[in-house]
Amino acid sequence: LIQTLFAAGLDQDLPLPEGAMRAMDDAGGIDAGEAAVEECARYMREQGLLPGYSTQLRAYLGELEQRLFSAGLHVLGEKPSRDTMRSYLEAYFQDGDWKQENKGSTDGDVE
């Protein structure tokens, strides 16, 4: 689970509990390979953190699933229109973080 989490980059969106990261770092960090990942997993099991983290991960993946786009990001060779790009960004960033004050990040040229 933890190796897959890091391989998919999900650790950036849903960081492991600090103690688990500390255990991994003490074992050489993610670059140290399987031994460090196993140490992290052992810590999470011993501390009872794995069920709670798995629940958070399931909820996060469910949220991502709900934000899936109904169409592809673009058709090969064609730029997405401003409205299409805006709808993608609104679907992905439902909280509006991508907007810049009164100007959306798609108010410029779409390249």
Backbone atoms as SQL, in Angstrom:
CREATE TABLE atoms (id INTEGER PRIMARY KEY, chain TEXT, resi INTEGER, resn TEXT, atom TEXT, x REAL, y REAL, z REAL);
INSERT INTO atoms VALUES
  (1, 'A', 1, 'LEU', 'N', 0.831, -1.195, 0.000),
  (2, 'A', 1, 'LEU', 'CA', 0.000, 0.000, 0.000),
  (3, 'A', 1, 'LEU', 'C', 0.875, 1.258, 0.000),
  (4, 'A', 2, 'ILE', 'N', 1.859, 1.289, 0.849),
  (5, 'A', 2, 'ILE', 'CA', 2.672, 2.503, 0.993),
  (6, 'A', 2, 'ILE', 'C', 3.549, 2.732, -0.230),
  (7, 'A', 3, 'GLN', 'N', 4.124, 1.665, -0.785),
  (8, 'A', 3, 'GLN', 'CA', 4.920, 1.828, -1.999),
  (9, 'A', 3, 'GLN', 'C', 4.050, 2.355, -3.135),
  (10, 'A', 4, 'THR', 'N', 2.850, 1.823, -3.272),
  (11, 'A', 4, 'THR', 'CA', 1.931, 2.270, -4.314),
  (12, 'A', 4, 'THR', 'C', 1.532, 3.716, -4.094),
  (13, 'A', 5, 'LEU', 'N', 1.312, 4.073, -2.841),
  (14, 'A', 5, 'LEU', 'CA', 0.961, 5.442, -2.479),
  (15, 'A', 5, 'LEU', 'C', 2.032, 6.413, -2.961),
  (16, 'A', 6, 'PHE', 'N', 3.296, 6.095, -2.701),
  (17, 'A', 6, 'PHE', 'CA', 4.398, 6.960, -3.122),
  (18, 'A', 6, 'PHE', 'C', 4.575, 6.930, -4.641),
  (19, 'A', 7, 'ALA', 'N', 4.441, 5.754, -5.239),
  (20, 'A', 7, 'ALA', 'CA', 4.602, 5.649, -6.695),
  (21, 'A', 7, 'ALA', 'C', 3.565, 6.492, -7.426),
  (22, 'A', 8, 'ALA', 'N', 2.362, 6.575, -6.873),
  (23, 'A', 8, 'ALA', 'CA', 1.291, 7.356, -7.495),
  (24, 'A', 8, 'ALA', 'C', 1.347, 8.832, -7.118),
  (25, 'A', 9, 'GLY', 'N', 2.232, 9.193, -6.197),
  (26, 'A', 9, 'GLY', 'CA', 2.333, 10.587, -5.770),
  (27, 'A', 9, 'GLY', 'C', 1.239, 11.010, -4.814),
  (28, 'A', 10, 'LEU', 'N', 0.482, 10.050, -4.299),
  (29, 'A', 10, 'LEU', 'CA', -0.619, 10.382, -3.398),
  (30, 'A', 10, 'LEU', 'C', -0.135, 10.883, -2.042),
  (31, 'A', 11, 'ASP', 'N', 1.119, 10.616, -1.723),
  (32, 'A', 11, 'ASP', 'CA', 1.671, 11.108, -0.465),
  (33, 'A', 11, 'ASP', 'C', 1.709, 12.634, -0.435),
  (34, 'A', 12, 'GLN', 'N', 1.719, 13.253, -1.606),
  (35, 'A', 12, 'GLN', 'CA', 1.697, 14.719, -1.676),
  (36, 'A', 12, 'GLN', 'C', 0.309, 15.256, -1.335),
  (37, 'A', 13, 'ASP', 'N', -0.725, 14.508, -1.706),
  (38, 'A', 13, 'ASP', 'CA', -2.096, 14.933, -1.456),
  (39, 'A', 13, 'ASP', 'C', -2.590, 14.521, -0.076),
  (40, 'A', 14, 'LEU', 'N', -2.145, 13.363, 0.375),
  (41, 'A', 14, 'LEU', 'CA', -2.573, 12.821, 1.658),
  (42, 'A', 14, 'LEU', 'C', -1.340, 12.284, 2.393),
  (43, 'A', 15, 'PRO', 'N', -0.609, 13.189, 3.040),
  (44, 'A', 15, 'PRO', 'CA', 0.642, 12.777, 3.694),
  (45, 'A', 15, 'PRO', 'C', 0.409, 11.704, 4.761),
  (46, 'A', 16, 'LEU', 'N', 1.394, 10.847, 4.917),
  (47, 'A', 16, 'LEU', 'CA', 1.357, 9.854, 5.990),
  (48, 'A', 16, 'LEU', 'C', 1.459, 10.574, 7.325),
  (49, 'A', 17, 'PRO', 'N', 0.969, 9.945, 8.397),
  (50, 'A', 17, 'PRO', 'CA', 1.134, 10.557, 9.723),
  (51, 'A', 17, 'PRO', 'C', 2.611, 10.829, 10.001),
  (52, 'A', 18, 'GLU', 'N', 2.871, 11.888, 10.753),
  (53, 'A', 18, 'GLU', 'CA', 4.251, 12.327, 10.973),
  (54, 'A', 18, 'GLU', 'C', 5.133, 11.224, 11.554),
  (55, 'A', 19, 'GLY', 'N', 4.641, 10.479, 12.505),
  (56, 'A', 19, 'GLY', 'CA', 5.430, 9.408, 13.090),
  (57, 'A', 19, 'GLY', 'C', 5.817, 8.359, 12.069),
  (58, 'A', 20, 'ALA', 'N', 4.921, 8.077, 11.133),
  (59, 'A', 20, 'ALA', 'CA', 5.208, 7.105, 10.078),
  (60, 'A', 20, 'ALA', 'C', 6.283, 7.637, 9.146),
  (61, 'A', 21, 'MET', 'N', 6.212, 8.906, 8.821),
  (62, 'A', 21, 'MET', 'CA', 7.240, 9.502, 7.970),
  (63, 'A', 21, 'MET', 'C', 8.586, 9.523, 8.693),
  (64, 'A', 22, 'ARG', 'N', 8.541, 9.779, 9.985),
  (65, 'A', 22, 'ARG', 'CA', 9.777, 9.788, 10.763),
  (66, 'A', 22, 'ARG', 'C', 10.402, 8.392, 10.773),
  (67, 'A', 23, 'ALA', 'N', 9.570, 7.360, 10.928),
  (68, 'A', 23, 'ALA', 'CA', 10.072, 5.980, 10.908),
  (69, 'A', 23, 'ALA', 'C', 10.702, 5.667, 9.556),
  (70, 'A', 24, 'MET', 'N', 10.057, 6.128, 8.481),
  (71, 'A', 24, 'MET', 'CA', 10.615, 5.890, 7.146),
  (72, 'A', 24, 'MET', 'C', 11.924, 6.652, 6.973),
  (73, 'A', 25, 'ASP', 'N', 11.947, 7.896, 7.404),
  (74, 'A', 25, 'ASP', 'CA', 13.171, 8.697, 7.289),
  (75, 'A', 25, 'ASP', 'C', 14.315, 8.086, 8.094),
  (76, 'A', 26, 'ASP', 'N', 13.994, 7.595, 9.299),
  (77, 'A', 26, 'ASP', 'CA', 15.020, 6.965, 10.138),
  (78, 'A', 26, 'ASP', 'C', 15.589, 5.708, 9.478),
  (79, 'A', 27, 'ALA', 'N', 14.774, 5.061, 8.622),
  (80, 'A', 27, 'ALA', 'CA', 15.222, 3.850, 7.920),
  (81, 'A', 27, 'ALA', 'C', 15.867, 4.177, 6.574),
  (82, 'A', 28, 'GLY', 'N', 16.076, 5.460, 6.291),
  (83, 'A', 28, 'GLY', 'CA', 16.769, 5.852, 5.066),
  (84, 'A', 28, 'GLY', 'C', 15.903, 6.560, 4.056),
  (85, 'A', 29, 'GLY', 'N', 14.626, 6.761, 4.363),
  (86, 'A', 29, 'GLY', 'CA', 13.740, 7.476, 3.448),
  (87, 'A', 29, 'GLY', 'C', 13.235, 6.595, 2.319),
  (88, 'A', 30, 'ILE', 'N', 12.337, 7.128, 1.529),
  (89, 'A', 30, 'ILE', 'CA', 11.707, 6.367, 0.449),
  (90, 'A', 30, 'ILE', 'C', 12.737, 5.848, -0.548),
  (91, 'A', 31, 'ASP', 'N', 13.831, 6.572, -0.719),
  (92, 'A', 31, 'ASP', 'CA', 14.870, 6.136, -1.658),
  (93, 'A', 31, 'ASP', 'C', 15.646, 4.918, -1.158),
  (94, 'A', 32, 'ALA', 'N', 15.494, 4.604, 0.132),
  (95, 'A', 32, 'ALA', 'CA', 16.181, 3.431, 0.689),
  (96, 'A', 32, 'ALA', 'C', 15.479, 2.136, 0.279),
  (97, 'A', 33, 'GLY', 'N', 14.306, 2.268, -0.287),
  (98, 'A', 33, 'GLY', 'CA', 13.623, 1.096, -0.822),
  (99, 'A', 33, 'GLY', 'C', 12.688, 0.403, 0.143),
  (100, 'A', 34, 'GLU', 'N', 12.548, -0.885, -0.099),
  (101, 'A', 34, 'GLU', 'CA', 11.544, -1.681, 0.598),
  (102, 'A', 34, 'GLU', 'C', 11.736, -1.716, 2.113),
  (103, 'A', 35, 'ALA', 'N', 12.976, -1.713, 2.579),
  (104, 'A', 35, 'ALA', 'CA', 13.218, -1.767, 4.025),
  (105, 'A', 35, 'ALA', 'C', 12.614, -0.559, 4.732),
  (106, 'A', 36, 'ALA', 'N', 12.760, 0.618, 4.139),
  (107, 'A', 36, 'ALA', 'CA', 12.214, 1.832, 4.742),
  (108, 'A', 36, 'ALA', 'C', 10.688, 1.813, 4.701),
  (109, 'A', 37, 'VAL', 'N', 10.134, 1.333, 3.604),
  (110, 'A', 37, 'VAL', 'CA', 8.678, 1.245, 3.473),
  (111, 'A', 37, 'VAL', 'C', 8.128, 0.259, 4.498),
  (112, 'A', 38, 'GLU', 'N', 8.796, -0.863, 4.663),
  (113, 'A', 38, 'GLU', 'CA', 8.366, -1.859, 5.652),
  (114, 'A', 38, 'GLU', 'C', 8.434, -1.297, 7.067),
  (115, 'A', 39, 'GLU', 'N', 9.445, -0.502, 7.350),
  (116, 'A', 39, 'GLU', 'CA', 9.561, 0.118, 8.671),
  (117, 'A', 39, 'GLU', 'C', 8.412, 1.092, 8.911),
  (118, 'A', 40, 'CYS', 'N', 8.072, 1.828, 7.896),
  (119, 'A', 40, 'CYS', 'CA', 6.937, 2.758, 7.976),
  (120, 'A', 40, 'CYS', 'C', 5.637, 1.988, 8.225),
  (121, 'A', 41, 'ALA', 'N', 5.423, 0.918, 7.477),
  (122, 'A', 41, 'ALA', 'CA', 4.214, 0.099, 7.636),
  (123, 'A', 41, 'ALA', 'C', 4.170, -0.536, 9.029),
  (124, 'A', 42, 'ARG', 'N', 5.328, -1.016, 9.505),
  (125, 'A', 42, 'ARG', 'CA', 5.391, -1.610, 10.846),
  (126, 'A', 42, 'ARG', 'C', 4.979, -0.586, 11.898),
  (127, 'A', 43, 'TYR', 'N', 5.510, 0.628, 11.779),
  (128, 'A', 43, 'TYR', 'CA', 5.166, 1.694, 12.724),
  (129, 'A', 43, 'TYR', 'C', 3.664, 1.972, 12.692),
  (130, 'A', 44, 'MET', 'N', 3.112, 2.072, 11.494),
  (131, 'A', 44, 'MET', 'CA', 1.682, 2.374, 11.382),
  (132, 'A', 44, 'MET', 'C', 0.828, 1.259, 11.979),
  (133, 'A', 45, 'ARG', 'N', 1.226, 0.005, 11.770),
  (134, 'A', 45, 'ARG', 'CA', 0.491, -1.120, 12.372),
  (135, 'A', 45, 'ARG', 'C', 0.584, -1.073, 13.890),
  (136, 'A', 46, 'GLU', 'N', 1.796, -0.904, 14.412),
  (137, 'A', 46, 'GLU', 'CA', 1.997, -0.899, 15.863),
  (138, 'A', 46, 'GLU', 'C', 1.257, 0.236, 16.554),
  (139, 'A', 47, 'GLN', 'N', 1.187, 1.376, 15.892),
  (140, 'A', 47, 'GLN', 'CA', 0.525, 2.544, 16.476),
  (141, 'A', 47, 'GLN', 'C', -0.974, 2.590, 16.184),
  (142, 'A', 48, 'GLY', 'N', -1.463, 1.616, 15.426),
  (143, 'A', 48, 'GLY', 'CA', -2.888, 1.579, 15.089),
  (144, 'A', 48, 'GLY', 'C', -3.299, 2.661, 14.100),
  (145, 'A', 49, 'LEU', 'N', -2.355, 3.141, 13.295),
  (146, 'A', 49, 'LEU', 'CA', -2.624, 4.240, 12.357),
  (147, 'A', 49, 'LEU', 'C', -3.119, 3.766, 10.994),
  (148, 'A', 50, 'LEU', 'N', -2.860, 2.509, 10.672),
  (149, 'A', 50, 'LEU', 'CA', -3.161, 2.025, 9.329),
  (150, 'A', 50, 'LEU', 'C', -4.656, 2.048, 9.001),
  (151, 'A', 51, 'PRO', 'N', -5.551, 1.592, 9.899),
  (152, 'A', 51, 'PRO', 'CA', -6.981, 1.648, 9.554),
  (153, 'A', 51, 'PRO', 'C', -7.494, 3.065, 9.312),
  (154, 'A', 52, 'GLY', 'N', -7.087, 4.002, 10.155),
  (155, 'A', 52, 'GLY', 'CA', -7.532, 5.389, 9.993),
  (156, 'A', 52, 'GLY', 'C', -7.004, 6.008, 8.708),
  (157, 'A', 53, 'TYR', 'N', -5.731, 5.728, 8.409),
  (158, 'A', 53, 'TYR', 'CA', -5.149, 6.271, 7.183),
  (159, 'A', 53, 'TYR', 'C', -5.812, 5.646, 5.958),
  (160, 'A', 54, 'SER', 'N', -6.081, 4.359, 6.023),
  (161, 'A', 54, 'SER', 'CA', -6.753, 3.687, 4.900),
  (162, 'A', 54, 'SER', 'C', -8.135, 4.279, 4.659),
  (163, 'A', 55, 'THR', 'N', -8.835, 4.615, 5.732),
  (164, 'A', 55, 'THR', 'CA', -10.157, 5.252, 5.603),
  (165, 'A', 55, 'THR', 'C', -10.034, 6.621, 4.954),
  (166, 'A', 56, 'GLN', 'N', -9.034, 7.401, 5.373),
  (167, 'A', 56, 'GLN', 'CA', -8.805, 8.718, 4.761),
  (168, 'A', 56, 'GLN', 'C', -8.454, 8.580, 3.284),
  (169, 'A', 57, 'LEU', 'N', -7.626, 7.595, 2.973),
  (170, 'A', 57, 'LEU', 'CA', -7.222, 7.371, 1.589),
  (171, 'A', 57, 'LEU', 'C', -8.420, 6.975, 0.737),
  (172, 'A', 58, 'ARG', 'N', -9.255, 6.100, 1.258),
  (173, 'A', 58, 'ARG', 'CA', -10.462, 5.684, 0.527),
  (174, 'A', 58, 'ARG', 'C', -11.365, 6.893, 0.256),
  (175, 'A', 59, 'ALA', 'N', -11.541, 7.740, 1.254),
  (176, 'A', 59, 'ALA', 'CA', -12.373, 8.934, 1.079),
  (177, 'A', 59, 'ALA', 'C', -11.767, 9.870, 0.037),
  (178, 'A', 60, 'TYR', 'N', -10.448, 10.052, 0.086),
  (179, 'A', 60, 'TYR', 'CA', -9.780, 10.927, -0.878),
  (180, 'A', 60, 'TYR', 'C', -9.908, 10.379, -2.290),
  (181, 'A', 61, 'LEU', 'N', -9.697, 9.089, -2.458),
  (182, 'A', 61, 'LEU', 'CA', -9.831, 8.489, -3.788),
  (183, 'A', 61, 'LEU', 'C', -11.272, 8.587, -4.291),
  (184, 'A', 62, 'GLY', 'N', -12.231, 8.462, -3.388),
  (185, 'A', 62, 'GLY', 'CA', -13.629, 8.650, -3.775),
  (186, 'A', 62, 'GLY', 'C', -13.900, 10.065, -4.246),
  (187, 'A', 63, 'GLU', 'N', -13.289, 11.039, -3.565),
  (188, 'A', 63, 'GLU', 'CA', -13.434, 12.445, -3.982),
  (189, 'A', 63, 'GLU', 'C', -12.832, 12.647, -5.369),
  (190, 'A', 64, 'LEU', 'N', -11.654, 12.077, -5.594),
  (191, 'A', 64, 'LEU', 'CA', -11.038, 12.185, -6.919),
  (192, 'A', 64, 'LEU', 'C', -11.919, 11.553, -7.983),
  (193, 'A', 65, 'GLU', 'N', -12.503, 10.419, -7.655),
  (194, 'A', 65, 'GLU', 'CA', -13.368, 9.740, -8.615),
  (195, 'A', 65, 'GLU', 'C', -14.553, 10.616, -9.001),
  (196, 'A', 66, 'GLN', 'N', -15.103, 11.344, -8.034),
  (197, 'A', 66, 'GLN', 'CA', -16.244, 12.223, -8.305),
  (198, 'A', 66, 'GLN', 'C', -15.855, 13.408, -9.189),
  (199, 'A', 67, 'ARG', 'N', -14.574, 13.736, -9.198),
  (200, 'A', 67, 'ARG', 'CA', -14.100, 14.870, -9.986),
  (201, 'A', 67, 'ARG', 'C', -13.622, 14.467, -11.377),
  (202, 'A', 68, 'LEU', 'N', -13.755, 13.193, -11.721),
  (203, 'A', 68, 'LEU', 'CA', -13.314, 12.760, -13.046),
  (204, 'A', 68, 'LEU', 'C', -14.056, 13.538, -14.119),
  (205, 'A', 69, 'PHE', 'N', -13.382, 13.811, -15.185),
  (206, 'A', 69, 'PHE', 'CA', -13.968, 14.578, -16.273),
  (207, 'A', 69, 'PHE', 'C', -14.804, 13.665, -17.146),
  (208, 'A', 70, 'SER', 'N', -15.873, 14.214, -17.677),
  (209, 'A', 70, 'SER', 'CA', -16.749, 13.419, -18.531),
  (210, 'A', 70, 'SER', 'C', -16.218, 13.309, -19.955),
  (211, 'A', 71, 'ALA', 'N', -15.208, 14.081, -20.265),
  (212, 'A', 71, 'ALA', 'CA', -14.609, 14.036, -21.600),
  (213, 'A', 71, 'ALA', 'C', -13.099, 14.106, -21.439),
  (214, 'A', 72, 'GLY', 'N', -12.376, 13.799, -22.496),
  (215, 'A', 72, 'GLY', 'CA', -10.920, 13.889, -22.446),
  (216, 'A', 72, 'GLY', 'C', -10.481, 15.323, -22.282),
  (217, 'A', 73, 'LEU', 'N', -9.258, 15.524, -21.859),
  (218, 'A', 73, 'LEU', 'CA', -8.763, 16.890, -21.661),
  (219, 'A', 73, 'LEU', 'C', -8.669, 17.653, -22.969),
  (220, 'A', 74, 'HIS', 'N', -8.410, 16.957, -24.049),
  (221, 'A', 74, 'HIS', 'CA', -8.364, 17.602, -25.352),
  (222, 'A', 74, 'HIS', 'C', -8.411, 16.529, -26.426),
  (223, 'A', 75, 'VAL', 'N', -8.664, 16.958, -27.607),
  (224, 'A', 75, 'VAL', 'CA', -8.586, 16.063, -28.751),
  (225, 'A', 75, 'VAL', 'C', -7.216, 16.301, -29.366),
  (226, 'A', 76, 'LEU', 'N', -6.517, 15.236, -29.672),
  (227, 'A', 76, 'LEU', 'CA', -5.167, 15.355, -30.186),
  (228, 'A', 76, 'LEU', 'C', -5.116, 16.376, -31.325),
  (229, 'A', 77, 'GLY', 'N', -4.259, 17.366, -31.171),
  (230, 'A', 77, 'GLY', 'CA', -4.073, 18.376, -32.196),
  (231, 'A', 77, 'GLY', 'C', -4.982, 19.580, -32.055),
  (232, 'A', 78, 'GLU', 'N', -5.928, 19.541, -31.116),
  (233, 'A', 78, 'GLU', 'CA', -6.838, 20.672, -30.922),
  (234, 'A', 78, 'GLU', 'C', -6.677, 21.216, -29.504),
  (235, 'A', 79, 'LYS', 'N', -6.629, 22.542, -29.397),
  (236, 'A', 79, 'LYS', 'CA', -6.562, 23.172, -28.090),
  (237, 'A', 79, 'LYS', 'C', -7.950, 23.167, -27.465),
  (238, 'A', 80, 'PRO', 'N', -8.026, 23.002, -26.142),
  (239, 'A', 80, 'PRO', 'CA', -9.344, 23.107, -25.506),
  (240, 'A', 80, 'PRO', 'C', -9.822, 24.555, -25.545),
  (241, 'A', 81, 'SER', 'N', -11.107, 24.757, -25.656),
  (242, 'A', 81, 'SER', 'CA', -11.654, 26.116, -25.647),
  (243, 'A', 81, 'SER', 'C', -11.545, 26.685, -24.235),
  (244, 'A', 82, 'ARG', 'N', -11.714, 27.986, -24.123),
  (245, 'A', 82, 'ARG', 'CA', -11.669, 28.644, -22.820),
  (246, 'A', 82, 'ARG', 'C', -12.748, 28.075, -21.900),
  (247, 'A', 83, 'ASP', 'N', -13.962, 27.897, -22.414),
  (248, 'A', 83, 'ASP', 'CA', -15.045, 27.356, -21.591),
  (249, 'A', 83, 'ASP', 'C', -14.764, 25.917, -21.162),
  (250, 'A', 84, 'THR', 'N', -14.198, 25.123, -22.066),
  (251, 'A', 84, 'THR', 'CA', -13.857, 23.749, -21.734),
  (252, 'A', 84, 'THR', 'C', -12.789, 23.712, -20.654),
  (253, 'A', 85, 'MET', 'N', -11.756, 24.533, -20.812),
  (254, 'A', 85, 'MET', 'CA', -10.689, 24.575, -19.813),
  (255, 'A', 85, 'MET', 'C', -11.236, 25.039, -18.467),
  (256, 'A', 86, 'ARG', 'N', -12.094, 26.034, -18.477),
  (257, 'A', 86, 'ARG', 'CA', -12.686, 26.533, -17.233),
  (258, 'A', 86, 'ARG', 'C', -13.496, 25.433, -16.549),
  (259, 'A', 87, 'SER', 'N', -14.281, 24.685, -17.310),
  (260, 'A', 87, 'SER', 'CA', -15.094, 23.629, -16.705),
  (261, 'A', 87, 'SER', 'C', -14.216, 22.528, -16.122),
  (262, 'A', 88, 'TYR', 'N', -13.094, 22.203, -16.781),
  (263, 'A', 88, 'TYR', 'CA', -12.175, 21.204, -16.240),
  (264, 'A', 88, 'TYR', 'C', -11.578, 21.682, -14.918),
  (265, 'A', 89, 'LEU', 'N', -11.139, 22.939, -14.909),
  (266, 'A', 89, 'LEU', 'CA', -10.536, 23.471, -13.693),
  (267, 'A', 89, 'LEU', 'C', -11.553, 23.560, -12.561),
  (268, 'A', 90, 'GLU', 'N', -12.765, 23.962, -12.867),
  (269, 'A', 90, 'GLU', 'CA', -13.795, 24.030, -11.834),
  (270, 'A', 90, 'GLU', 'C', -14.125, 22.647, -11.299),
  (271, 'A', 91, 'ALA', 'N', -14.121, 21.642, -12.158),
  (272, 'A', 91, 'ALA', 'CA', -14.385, 20.274, -11.704),
  (273, 'A', 91, 'ALA', 'C', -13.241, 19.765, -10.839),
  (274, 'A', 92, 'TYR', 'N', -12.025, 20.071, -11.214),
  (275, 'A', 92, 'TYR', 'CA', -10.876, 19.575, -10.476),
  (276, 'A', 92, 'TYR', 'C', -10.678, 20.321, -9.163),
  (277, 'A', 93, 'PHE', 'N', -10.768, 21.643, -9.225),
  (278, 'A', 93, 'PHE', 'CA', -10.570, 22.471, -8.035),
  (279, 'A', 93, 'PHE', 'C', -11.913, 23.022, -7.593),
  (280, 'A', 94, 'GLN', 'N', -12.739, 22.184, -7.032),
  (281, 'A', 94, 'GLN', 'CA', -14.088, 22.589, -6.662),
  (282, 'A', 94, 'GLN', 'C', -14.116, 23.721, -5.655),
  (283, 'A', 95, 'ASP', 'N', -13.048, 23.884, -4.896),
  (284, 'A', 95, 'ASP', 'CA', -13.023, 24.932, -3.884),
  (285, 'A', 95, 'ASP', 'C', -12.657, 26.302, -4.457),
  (286, 'A', 96, 'GLY', 'N', -12.315, 26.381, -5.730),
  (287, 'A', 96, 'GLY', 'CA', -12.021, 27.660, -6.368),
  (288, 'A', 96, 'GLY', 'C', -10.603, 28.155, -6.171),
  (289, 'A', 97, 'ASP', 'N', -9.691, 27.320, -5.634),
  (290, 'A', 97, 'ASP', 'CA', -8.315, 27.751, -5.392),
  (291, 'A', 97, 'ASP', 'C', -7.594, 28.197, -6.655),
  (292, 'A', 98, 'TRP', 'N', -8.022, 27.731, -7.811),
  (293, 'A', 98, 'TRP', 'CA', -7.326, 28.064, -9.051),
  (294, 'A', 98, 'TRP', 'C', -7.633, 29.478, -9.518),
  (295, 'A', 99, 'LYS', 'N', -8.662, 30.112, -8.940),
  (296, 'A', 99, 'LYS', 'CA', -9.016, 31.467, -9.361),
  (297, 'A', 99, 'LYS', 'C', -8.069, 32.476, -8.718),
  (298, 'A', 100, 'GLN', 'N', -7.797, 33.555, -9.441),
  (299, 'A', 100, 'GLN', 'CA', -6.914, 34.609, -8.955),
  (300, 'A', 100, 'GLN', 'C', -7.739, 35.873, -8.788),
  (301, 'A', 101, 'GLU', 'N', -8.172, 36.135, -7.563),
  (302, 'A', 101, 'GLU', 'CA', -9.045, 37.254, -7.252),
  (303, 'A', 101, 'GLU', 'C', -10.244, 37.263, -8.199),
  (304, 'A', 102, 'ASN', 'N', -10.432, 38.319, -8.971),
  (305, 'A', 102, 'ASN', 'CA', -11.581, 38.398, -9.873),
  (306, 'A', 102, 'ASN', 'C', -11.293, 37.788, -11.236),
  (307, 'A', 103, 'LYS', 'N', -10.102, 37.313, -11.433),
  (308, 'A', 103, 'LYS', 'CA', -9.705, 36.790, -12.733),
  (309, 'A', 103, 'LYS', 'C', -9.402, 35.311, -12.604),
  (310, 'A', 104, 'GLY', 'N', -10.039, 34.496, -13.407),
  (311, 'A', 104, 'GLY', 'CA', -9.724, 33.077, -13.406),
  (312, 'A', 104, 'GLY', 'C', -8.444, 32.835, -14.180),
  (313, 'A', 105, 'SER', 'N', -7.775, 31.729, -13.883),
  (314, 'A', 105, 'SER', 'CA', -6.505, 31.445, -14.549),
  (315, 'A', 105, 'SER', 'C', -6.697, 31.102, -16.025),
  (316, 'A', 106, 'THR', 'N', -7.939, 30.933, -16.467),
  (317, 'A', 106, 'THR', 'CA', -8.177, 30.661, -17.877),
  (318, 'A', 106, 'THR', 'C', -8.649, 31.888, -18.636),
  (319, 'A', 107, 'ASP', 'N', -8.577, 33.069, -17.999),
  (320, 'A', 107, 'ASP', 'CA', -9.043, 34.279, -18.667),
  (321, 'A', 107, 'ASP', 'C', -8.054, 34.786, -19.705),
  (322, 'A', 108, 'GLY', 'N', -6.894, 34.168, -19.799),
  (323, 'A', 108, 'GLY', 'CA', -5.923, 34.536, -20.829),
  (324, 'A', 108, 'GLY', 'C', -6.087, 33.634, -22.013),
  (325, 'A', 109, 'ASP', 'N', -5.095, 33.642, -22.871),
  (326, 'A', 109, 'ASP', 'CA', -5.117, 32.761, -24.046),
  (327, 'A', 109, 'ASP', 'C', -4.904, 31.317, -23.631),
  (328, 'A', 110, 'VAL', 'N', -5.591, 30.428, -24.285),
  (329, 'A', 110, 'VAL', 'CA', -5.402, 28.993, -24.062),
  (330, 'A', 110, 'VAL', 'C', -4.362, 28.517, -25.058),
  (331, 'A', 111, 'GLU', 'N', -3.271, 27.968, -24.546),
  (332, 'A', 111, 'GLU', 'CA', -2.214, 27.503, -25.425),
  (333, 'A', 111, 'GLU', 'C', -2.043, 26.017, -25.305);
